[in-house]
Amino acid sequence: MPEYSEREKKNMEIVRMIFEGPREFDRLEVFADNAVWWNGLPHIGDPPGNTEHRGKEAIGRLMAGAGNVENLSRGIDAYDLSTNVFEDVLVLADGDFVVRQHTQRSKTLRGRDYCNVYCFVMKFNGEHKITSLTEHWNTWYAHKFMLENWELEPAHPL
């Protein structure tokens, strides 16, 4: 088991709270004002078509888009954020970086079972604010499942 510094432990706890914290936890507050979130599926967020979401306002729209009922009118099923369950969680830290991989299981807004594997690479500044987040996930699976309503199961980590 690695020995983590106090800074690394605090950053790891912030990452845990983003995913597993209570509803009232202000997830947007842990981002630096000029943070960038890269997401490989350009159908979520506002406006659609972006994969790079720069600044807190854009990141807030991206986070809200994941469970946005309005996306259903655009043919995009989304997962109900209140149903998220995370399994196979792996969190590692090295200096200013924290990496978290997990399997996410959720119900979609249309009531279907959703499962996908995600890996987030986050860089923190000295004030424990995220300056960049790169989101890796099976975007092909998400596109087929959420936009084309395919029934399929994604790959899972060991």
N, C-alpha and C positions, 0 to 999 in steps of 0.2 A: 504494500500500500504506500503510495507516495506521501511524503511529508509536504504539506502545503503551508505557505506563508499566511499570515493573518489577512493580507490583501487578497490573496487568491481565495481564501475561505469566504471572505465577504462577497467577492464577485460571484462565487459559486452559489451562495445563498440567494443573491439577487436573481440569478438565472432560475433557481428552483422556484422562487416566488412568482416569476413571470408565468410559469406553467402550472404551478400547484398552489399558489397563494389564494387567499380568499377573494371573492368578487370585488370587495371594496379596495383591494390593493391597487394603487394607481400605477399600472404597468407602463404607461407613457412617461411617467416621471423618472424612470430609470435610464432614459435615453438622453444623450447630450442634445442640445438644441439643433446642432448641425449633423446629427447622426444619419447614417445611410443604412437602409435595409434592402438587401437584394433578394428577390423572390423570383424563381424561374418560371412561374406561370402567369402570363400577362393578362389573364381574364379576371383577376380579382384586384381589388384596390380601386381607387378613383383618381384619375380616369383610367378605364381599362386600357391595356396596351403597354403599361409601364412594367418593367422588371426591377428598376431601381427607384426606391422611394426615399427621397432626400428631405430631411427635416422632420421635426416632431409632428407637424400637421399632416404630412403625407403618410408618415408611419401610423398615425392614429387612424387615418382612412383605411389603410391596409388592414390593420388589426380589426377594425369594425366590419370590413368587407367579408371576413371569414365566416361570420354568422349572420350576414345581412339578408333578411327576408326579401328585400327588393331585388336581389339577384335572381330569384326564382322567375320573375317576369322576363329576365334576359335569357332564360333557359339554363341558368347555373344553379345547381343544387349546392348548398353549403352545409357545413356541419354545425350542429347546435353546440355552441361553446360550453353550455352548462352540462353537457353529457360527456365531455372529454375524460378519458381514462388513459393514463400513460403506463406502459409496461416496458421491460427490458431497458430501463433507464441507465445510461452510462454518462457520467460527467467527469471531465478532466480539465485541469487548469495548468497553465504555464505562463507565468508572468502576467501580462495584461490580457491574455486570451483564455476564454473558457469555451469548451466544446461540449455540447450535449446531444446525444443521440437517444431517440426513444421510438417506440411503436405507439401510435395514437389510435385509439378506438373511440368512435363517436356515433351518435345517431345523426342523420342528416335532417334538414328541415322537412324533407319529404318522408322521413321515417325509416330510411334505409340504414343498414349497418355499414359504417365506413371504417377502414383500417388502412393506415399508411405508415411508413417508416420515415422519420425526419432526422436530420443532423443539422445543428445550428453551430456556427462558428462566430463567436462574439469577441470584439475587442473593447476593452474598457480604458478609460482615461484615469488620471490620478484621483479624481473625485468619485470613482465608482459609478460612472455613467457610461453607458454603451455608446461607442462612437461608430461602430460598424457591426452589422449582423449579416451573415451570409447564410441563407436557408437552402439546404440541399434536401430534396425529397424526390419521390417517384412521381414526377410531373406527368409522365405519360399515363400512369395509372389514374392519377387525380383527374386528368382531362377526360379520359374515357369514362370514368365513373361519374364524375360531377356534371359533365357537359353532354355526354352521349348516353348516359344511363346504362352503361354496361354493367353486368354482374360479374365481377372477377375479384380475385384475392391477390394482394401484392406479395412480393418477396418479404421474408422476415429475417432479421439478423439471427445469428446462432445464439 
